[in-house]
């Protein structure tokens, strides 16, 4: 399955997806990718893009056991405008009507932007030991990386005097173990353990 579309503000998007099964559907899979881009934006200088990929595979190990692998990632970048700012000093009390006479809207900042990436991966194994007893073990990892850039070309009073960069990276690992036992049709006990 492939699709593409385009519109105003320099907008375009393309996606592709495929799925199927092999070995008599003992292994099933799904993969996809997409790319979205806005070249101009509302003020003509708000370039933004996002590319994402995803995939999943299920393997039927036995009649009662299945393993799953899943991954989802994204790479994005966008221009960032100024935050709305007050025009001149505001009165010390009372309400101020926000409008062109009292506030600058989100003014263009040609050297401010954000890049962001993330990757989410999951490994899971589940098995039914009997018609009443089963368990699931999974390991999930999420990694993120965000970079904010700014420079002296904006219009606010707080622009840096030179180009600056702030970077935030993180990783979260989550281990999950779950077991359930069906004592009778209306009585199921579930035990779970999660470590992050």
N, C-alpha and C positions, 0 to 999 in steps of 0.2 A: 504494500500500500504506500503510495507516494502522493504528497499534496504540496501545493505552492499557492501563495496568495500575496497580494501587494495592495498598498493604499496610499493615502495622503501622508504628509510629513516624512516622506522617504521610508515608509514602512514596508517590510517584506518578511515573509516567513516561509520556510520549507521544512517538511517533515517526511520521514520515511520509517516504515515499520515492517517487520517480517516475523513470521513464527511458523512453527511446524513441529513434527515429531519424526524420530528415526528409531530403528530397531523395534518395529511394531509398537511404536509410541511408548517404548520403555523410557526413552529420553525425549522430553518435550522442551522447546525453547522459544524465547521471544526476545527480539532485539529491536531497538528503535533509536532514532536520532532526530534532532530538530535544531534549527537555527533561526533566530529572530533578530531583526535589525531595524532600528529607527535612525536614519541618517541625520535628519534635520531637527525634529522635535518642534515644540511650540514656538520657541524664539529663534529657530534656525540654526542653533548651535548646541543641540542636546543629543549628541550621538550616543546610542545605547545598543548593545548587542548581548545576546545570550545563546550559547551553544550547549546542548545537553545530549547525553547518550545514556542509554539504559539497556540492561540485559538481564535475563533470568533463564535458568535451566533447572528442570526437575528430573531426577533420576529415580526410577522405581527399582530399588535395590532388590527387594523381594516383594512378595504379594502383600506384606504388611509393613514394609519399611520404605521410606522415601527420603532422599537427600535433595536439598535445594541450595542453589547458589544464585545470589542476586547482586547486581551492582547498578549504581545510579550516580552520575557525575555531571557537573555543570561548570562552565567557564563563562564569566560575564564581566562586562565593563560598562560603565556609564558616566556621562558628564554630570556634575552636580552644580546646581545653581545656588546662589546666596540664599540664606534664610531671610524672610521678610524683616526689614529694619525700620526703625522710627526715623522720621524726618525732623531733625532738630530736637530740642528738649521737650519732653512731654510734661503736662501739668502734674503736680505732686498728688493730686486727688481728683476724684470724679472719673466719669467714663470718657473715653476717647473713641470717636468713631473711626474705625480703620478704613482708610480710603486713600486715593492718590495724593490727597493734601497732607496726610499725616504719616503714611507708610510707603516705603519702597517695596514693591512686590518682589517675588523671587528673581532678582536681577541676574543676568548672565555672568558667569565666572569662567572665563575661557581656559584657565589652567587648573581647575579643580575637578577631580574625578575619583572613581572607586573601581578597583578590580576585585573580583571575588571568585573563588573556586571552592568546590566541595566535592567529596567523593564518599559515598555511602556503600558499604559492602556487607553482605550478610551470608553466613553459612549456617544451615539448619539441617538437623537430622531428626526424623520422627519415626516412631515405630509402635505398632500395636502388638504387645506381647501375647495378648489374648483378646477375646471379645469384650472383656471388662477392664483390662489394664493396658495403659499406654504411657509413653513419655516423649518429651521433645527437648532437644539440646540445641542451643543456638549461640553464635558469636557474631556480634555486630560491631563494625568499626566505622566511625564518622570522622573525617578530617576536613578542616576548614582553613582557608587562608584568605584574608581580606587586607587590601592595601588602599589607604586613603592618601591622595596626593593633592597638594595645593601650592599656589605660588602668589606672586605679588600683583597679578593682573586683575583681580576682582575689584569691586567698588565699595566693599564694606570698610569700616574703620579698623578692622582686626586682621587685615591681610598680612601674611608673613613677608618679611623683607627679601627672602630668597625661597627657592623651591623646598618644600618639606614633604616628608613621607612618614606615615604611621602604619605599622603592620601588626596584624593580629592573627596568630596561628594557633590551632588547637586540635586535639585528638581526643575522642571519647571511645573507649572500648567497653562493650557491655556483654557479659556472659549471662545466659539465662537457662535455667533448668526447670522443667515442669513435668509433673506426673499426675495422672488421674486414675481413679479406680471407681468403677460403677458397681455399687453394692446391689442395687436393684433398679428398676426402671425410673424411680423418682428420687434416688439417693446416689449422688456422685461426690466423692471427696477429691479435691485438687490440692496438691502441694507444689509450691514454687520457691525458687531461690534465684535472686538476681544480684550480680556484682558488677559495679560500674567503676 
